[in-house]
Amino acid sequence: MADKIPSVKNEEQYEALRDQGYSKEKSARIANTPDAGKKGGKAEKYEDRTKDDLYQQAKNIGIDGRSKMSKKELINALRNN
């Protein structure tokens, strides 16, 4: 009974994940996640954010020299990090 396949909502995605070497459990978890594998985030564009928001994000990921950067420079640094 150890080889029992978990209940799967998206069989095609499950099989593709198994072919890539994922375990049965992990493949099932991913295949059962709504919208799994779809691209496109809901993040706000850098240009629409405030300089303070960009500064905080740069601080969180450790970009050096951020305190002297303009908004445009922060955007560039975030995109290239």
Helices and strands as residue ranges (DSSP letters): H 11-19, H 24-31, G 46-48, H 51-61, G 66-68, H 71-79
